[in-house]
Amino acid sequence: MSLGVIALAGCGGGEVATRPAAGAGPAKAVPAQEARKAAVATAAKVKANELGQIPVLMYHRIVAKPAPGSDDRSPAQFRAELERLAKEGYVPITAREYTTGRIAIPAGKHPVVLTFDDSSPSQLTLDGSGAPKPDTAVGILMDVARKNPGFRPVGTFYVIKDMFGTFGHDAQAQVLGWLKDNGFDVGNHTRDHLNLRGRAKDQVEGQIVAGHKLITDLIKDAPATIALPYGNQPTTKQWARQGQASGVRYDYSGVFLAGYTPAASPFSKDFDPLGIPRIRAMDKVGDCARFCSTAWLDWLKAHPEDRFTSDGDVRTVAFPKFKNPYVAPHFTKYTLPY
């Protein structure tokens, strides 16, 4: 469910019920005006800014010895970045939650979207007992979450036919089923990871549908988003978001690219579901001195007024009053300016 269909308590007249304490009697009705006043006070206290920018981090392989110039990260580097995110008040959400506006994180916290491309075995490999191996991306993420309560162990995996190094329908269904059952998100990365730039419409739709069916044939959960191979958009951007082939339709809430900036809030006029930027996970070296994860996390820390900060209520969009002109029109009735 997106924010657009969630009822906003306290927007109109009447009363809202407060949640009773354990063992208490019936809930006491609170005037909507008072409830809204309290919500505004909470938003102001935590300096909520739900029109702020959100880092969408892009990972590939997690390997012991990353190749120079590659997008690989070592387990130690990956763990260090996750620990930094936890320390700085970030809470992971999925790409599906981000693009649909269902950002349900505590007041004062900041969302981050962890995305993983190409379904490498280094991202997820299950051991004989069905648990993620500890040095895989999922194993490390779950360990960091255990040590940092409130840091959700969720992410979005953009899969291709390699499917985490597994072979056969049952093995592939097992690994995708594990992700689904444990709160992770599975997205489309096309089946064959072909560059879609310059291809005809039927070729673009054919590759996207093939990737879509790769997922839906294994788990009964259609992907909500797509990450374009190499970040390259087709000639007509809309082809990546909506289309059909071989009797199969797709209609995604977001299309992700491959760089270089933090992404706009889904509640902002700047949000473009046809081209959502991601940030390459890398230290400050070369071009990454400005455009990769370490650099952008440093920038967001230094500019907290530009970062998405939650008011703790998924039903509202809270922000300082002067930012009101930036709200996307279809979210105006959910706003909570202060």
C-alpha positions as CSV (number, residue, x, y, z in Angstrom):
1,M,0.0,0.0,0.0
2,S,1.4,3.4,-0.9
3,L,1.1,6.5,1.2
4,G,-1.5,7.8,-1.3
5,V,-4.1,5.4,-0.1
6,I,-3.3,5.5,3.7
7,A,-5.8,7.6,5.7
8,L,-4.2,10.5,7.4
9,A,-5.3,10.8,11.0
10,G,-6.0,14.3,12.1
11,C,-6.4,16.0,8.7
12,G,-10.1,16.8,9.0
13,G,-12.5,17.2,11.8
14,G,-13.8,14.7,14.3
15,E,-11.7,12.7,16.7
16,V,-9.1,10.0,16.6
17,A,-8.5,7.2,19.2
18,T,-5.3,6.9,21.1
19,R,-3.8,3.4,21.6
20,P,-4.6,2.2,25.1
21,A,-1.9,1.0,27.4
22,A,-1.8,-2.7,28.4
23,G,-4.5,-3.5,30.9
24,A,-6.2,-0.1,30.4
25,G,-9.8,0.5,29.6
26,P,-11.3,1.8,26.3
27,A,-9.2,4.2,24.3
28,K,-9.8,7.9,25.0
29,A,-10.9,9.9,22.0
30,V,-8.5,12.8,21.2
31,P,-9.7,15.7,19.1
32,A,-8.1,15.6,15.7
33,Q,-6.8,19.2,16.1
34,E,-4.9,18.1,19.2
35,A,-3.5,15.0,17.5
36,R,-2.3,17.1,14.6
37,K,-0.7,19.6,17.0
38,A,1.2,16.7,18.8
39,A,2.3,15.3,15.4
40,V,3.6,18.7,14.3
41,A,5.5,19.0,17.6
42,T,7.1,15.6,17.1
43,A,8.1,16.5,13.5
44,A,9.7,19.7,14.6
45,K,11.5,18.1,17.5
46,V,13.3,15.6,15.2
47,K,13.7,18.1,12.4
48,A,11.7,15.9,10.0
49,N,12.3,16.5,6.3
50,E,10.5,13.9,4.3
51,L,11.2,15.9,1.1
52,G,14.9,15.3,1.6
53,Q,17.3,13.1,-0.4
54,I,17.7,9.4,0.0
55,P,20.9,7.4,-0.8
56,V,20.3,4.4,-2.9
57,L,23.5,2.4,-2.8
58,M,24.5,0.0,-5.6
59,Y,26.6,-3.1,-4.8
60,H,27.9,-5.9,-6.9
61,R,30.2,-8.7,-5.7
62,I,31.5,-9.0,-2.1
63,V,34.8,-10.8,-2.5
64,A,38.0,-11.1,-0.4
65,K,40.2,-9.4,-3.0
66,P,38.3,-6.8,-5.1
67,A,39.8,-6.3,-8.5
68,P,41.3,-2.8,-9.0
69,G,38.8,-0.5,-10.7
70,S,35.9,-2.8,-10.3
71,D,32.7,-2.4,-8.4
72,D,33.6,-5.2,-6.0
73,R,33.8,-4.7,-2.3
74,S,35.5,-6.8,0.3
75,P,33.5,-8.2,3.3
76,A,35.4,-5.8,5.6
77,Q,34.6,-2.8,3.4
78,F,30.9,-3.8,3.1
79,R,30.6,-4.4,6.8
80,A,32.3,-1.0,7.6
81,E,29.8,0.8,5.4
82,L,26.8,-0.9,7.0
83,E,28.2,-0.1,10.4
84,R,28.6,3.5,9.4
85,L,25.0,3.7,8.2
86,A,23.7,2.2,11.5
87,K,25.8,4.7,13.5
88,E,24.6,7.7,11.5
89,G,20.9,6.8,12.0
90,Y,20.1,5.2,8.7
91,V,17.5,2.4,8.4
92,P,17.4,0.2,5.3
93,I,14.2,0.0,3.3
94,T,13.5,-1.8,0.1
95,A,13.2,-0.3,-3.4
96,R,9.6,-1.3,-3.4
97,E,9.0,0.6,-0.1
98,Y,10.8,3.6,-1.4
99,T,9.1,3.9,-4.8
100,T,5.6,3.4,-3.3
101,G,6.2,5.9,-0.4
102,R,5.8,3.3,2.3
103,I,8.8,4.5,4.4
104,A,7.9,3.3,7.9
105,I,10.9,4.1,10.0
106,P,11.3,5.7,13.4
107,A,11.2,9.4,14.0
108,G,14.6,11.1,13.4
109,K,15.9,8.2,11.3
110,H,17.0,8.3,7.6
111,P,16.1,5.8,5.0
112,V,18.7,4.1,2.8
113,V,18.1,1.6,0.0
114,L,20.6,-1.2,-0.4
115,T,20.6,-2.7,-3.9
116,F,22.6,-5.6,-5.3
117,D,23.0,-6.2,-9.0
118,D,23.6,-9.4,-11.0
119,S,22.7,-12.1,-8.4
120,S,26.2,-13.1,-7.5
121,P,26.9,-16.1,-5.2
122,S,28.9,-13.6,-3.1
123,Q,25.6,-11.8,-2.3
124,L,23.8,-14.9,-1.1
125,T,24.8,-18.5,-0.8
126,L,22.9,-20.8,1.6
127,D,24.7,-23.4,3.7
128,G,23.5,-26.9,4.4
129,S,21.1,-25.7,7.1
130,G,19.5,-23.1,4.8
131,A,21.3,-20.1,6.5
132,P,23.3,-17.5,4.5
133,K,27.0,-18.0,4.6
134,P,28.6,-15.4,7.0
135,D,30.9,-13.7,4.4
136,T,28.1,-13.1,1.9
137,A,26.4,-9.8,1.6
138,V,23.2,-11.1,3.3
139,G,25.2,-12.9,6.0
140,I,27.1,-9.7,6.8
141,L,24.0,-7.5,6.7
142,M,22.1,-9.8,9.1
143,D,25.1,-9.8,11.5
144,V,25.3,-6.0,11.5
145,A,21.5,-5.8,12.1
146,R,21.8,-8.2,15.1
147,K,24.4,-5.9,16.6
148,N,22.5,-2.7,15.9
149,P,18.9,-3.0,16.9
150,G,16.6,-1.1,14.6
151,F,18.9,-1.5,11.6
152,R,16.6,-3.5,9.4
153,P,18.3,-6.4,7.5
154,V,16.6,-5.7,4.1
155,G,17.7,-4.9,0.6
156,T,16.7,-5.3,-3.0
157,F,18.3,-7.9,-5.3
158,Y,18.2,-7.3,-9.0
159,V,18.6,-10.7,-10.4
160,I,19.5,-12.1,-13.8
161,K,19.6,-15.7,-15.1
162,D,22.8,-16.5,-13.2
163,M,20.7,-16.5,-10.0
164,F,23.3,-16.6,-7.3
165,G,25.2,-19.4,-9.0
166,T,22.4,-21.9,-8.6
167,F,21.1,-24.3,-11.3
168,G,17.7,-25.8,-11.9
169,H,14.2,-24.7,-11.0
170,D,14.2,-26.1,-7.4
171,A,17.5,-24.6,-6.3
172,Q,16.7,-21.2,-7.8
173,A,13.2,-21.2,-6.2
174,Q,14.8,-22.1,-2.9
175,V,17.2,-19.1,-2.9
176,L,14.5,-16.6,-4.1
177,G,12.0,-18.0,-1.7
178,W,14.5,-17.5,1.1
179,L,14.8,-13.8,0.2
180,K,11.1,-13.4,0.0
181,D,10.4,-15.2,3.3
182,N,13.0,-13.1,5.1
183,G,11.7,-9.7,4.1
184,F,14.1,-9.0,1.2
185,D,12.9,-7.5,-2.2
186,V,13.6,-9.1,-5.6
187,G,13.7,-6.8,-8.6
188,N,14.1,-7.3,-12.4
189,H,17.6,-6.7,-14.0
190,T,16.5,-8.4,-17.3
191,R,17.3,-12.0,-18.0
192,D,20.5,-11.6,-20.0
193,H,21.8,-8.3,-18.8
194,L,21.8,-6.8,-22.3
195,N,22.4,-3.1,-22.9
196,L,18.9,-1.8,-23.8
197,R,20.1,1.5,-25.3
198,G,19.2,1.8,-29.0
199,R,17.2,-1.4,-29.1
200,A,13.8,-1.6,-30.7
201,K,10.7,-1.6,-28.5
202,D,10.0,-5.3,-29.0
203,Q,13.6,-6.2,-28.0
204,V,13.4,-4.0,-24.9
205,E,10.1,-5.4,-23.8
206,G,11.2,-9.0,-24.6
207,Q,14.2,-8.8,-22.4
208,I,12.3,-7.1,-19.5
209,V,9.5,-9.7,-19.7
210,A,12.0,-12.5,-19.8
211,G,13.5,-11.2,-16.6
212,H,10.1,-10.6,-15.1
213,K,9.1,-14.3,-15.8
214,L,12.4,-15.5,-14.5
215,I,11.2,-14.3,-11.1
216,T,7.5,-15.0,-11.2
217,D,8.1,-18.6,-12.4
218,L,10.1,-19.2,-9.2
219,I,8.2,-17.2,-6.6
220,K,4.6,-15.9,-6.6
221,D,5.6,-12.3,-6.2
222,A,6.0,-10.0,-9.2
223,P,8.9,-7.6,-9.0
224,A,7.9,-3.9,-8.3
225,T,11.0,-2.3,-9.8
226,I,13.7,-2.7,-12.4
227,A,17.4,-1.8,-12.5
228,L,18.6,-1.2,-16.0
229,P,21.7,-3.1,-17.1
230,Y,24.7,-0.7,-17.2
231,G,22.2,2.0,-16.1
232,N,21.3,2.6,-19.8
233,Q,17.8,3.7,-20.6
234,P,16.0,2.7,-23.8
235,T,15.2,5.2,-26.5
236,T,11.8,5.8,-25.0
237,K,12.2,5.7,-21.2
238,Q,8.6,4.6,-20.6
239,W,9.4,1.2,-22.2
240,A,11.4,0.3,-19.2
241,R,8.5,1.0,-16.8
242,Q,5.5,-0.4,-18.6
243,G,5.1,-2.9,-21.4
244,Q,4.2,-6.4,-22.5
245,A,5.5,-9.3,-24.5
246,S,4.3,-12.9,-25.0
247,G,1.1,-12.2,-23.1
248,V,3.0,-10.9,-20.0
249,R,2.6,-7.3,-18.8
250,Y,4.8,-5.4,-16.4
251,D,4.1,-2.1,-14.7
252,Y,6.9,-1.0,-12.3
253,S,6.8,1.7,-9.6
254,G,10.4,2.7,-10.3
255,V,13.2,2.3,-12.8
256,F,16.8,2.5,-11.4
257,L,19.9,3.7,-13.1
258,A,23.6,3.3,-12.1
259,G,24.8,6.7,-10.7
260,Y,25.7,9.2,-9.5
261,T,23.7,11.2,-6.9
262,P,21.3,10.6,-4.0
263,A,17.7,10.1,-5.0
264,A,14.8,12.4,-4.6
265,S,12.1,11.7,-2.0
266,P,9.1,9.9,-3.5
267,F,7.0,12.8,-2.1
268,S,8.9,15.5,-4.0
269,K,8.2,17.0,-7.3
270,D,11.8,16.0,-8.3
271,F,11.0,12.3,-8.0
272,D,11.1,10.7,-11.5
273,P,10.1,7.0,-11.4
274,L,11.5,6.6,-15.0
275,G,15.1,7.3,-13.9
276,I,16.1,6.9,-10.2
277,P,19.8,7.5,-9.6
278,R,21.9,5.1,-7.5
279,I,25.2,5.6,-5.8
280,R,28.2,3.3,-6.5
281,A,29.6,1.8,-3.3
282,M,33.2,2.9,-3.2
283,D,35.8,4.8,-1.2
284,K,37.1,8.3,-2.1
285,V,39.4,7.4,-5.0
286,G,39.5,8.8,-8.6
287,D,36.1,9.9,-9.7
288,C,34.7,8.4,-6.5
289,A,36.3,11.2,-4.6
290,R,33.0,13.1,-5.3
291,F,30.5,10.6,-6.7
292,C,30.5,7.4,-4.8
293,S,29.1,6.2,-1.4
294,T,31.7,7.4,1.0
295,A,31.8,10.9,-0.6
296,W,28.0,11.2,-0.7
297,L,27.5,9.9,2.9
298,D,30.0,12.5,4.0
299,W,28.1,15.2,2.1
300,L,24.7,14.2,3.5
301,K,26.2,14.2,7.0
302,A,27.5,17.7,6.4
303,H,24.2,18.8,5.0
304,P,21.5,17.3,7.3
305,E,19.0,19.8,6.0
306,D,19.0,18.1,2.6
307,R,18.7,14.6,3.9
308,F,15.4,12.7,4.3
309,T,14.5,12.5,8.0
310,S,11.4,10.7,9.1
311,D,8.7,12.0,11.4
312,G,8.0,8.4,12.4
313,D,4.5,8.3,10.9
314,V,4.0,6.6,7.6
315,R,0.6,8.4,7.2
316,T,2.1,11.9,6.9
317,V,4.7,13.8,4.9
318,A,6.4,16.2,7.3
319,F,8.8,19.0,6.4
320,P,9.7,22.6,7.3
321,K,7.0,25.0,6.0
322,F,9.2,26.8,3.6
323,K,9.7,23.5,1.6
324,N,5.9,23.3,0.8
325,P,6.3,24.3,-2.9
326,Y,8.3,21.1,-3.5
327,V,5.6,18.6,-2.6
328,A,4.3,16.4,-5.4
329,P,0.6,17.4,-6.0
330,H,-0.8,13.9,-5.2
331,F,0.7,14.0,-1.7
332,T,-0.5,17.5,-0.7
333,K,-3.4,16.2,1.5
334,Y,-0.9,14.1,3.6
335,T,1.4,17.0,4.4
336,L,2.5,18.0,7.9
337,P,4.4,21.3,7.5
338,Y,5.8,22.8,10.7
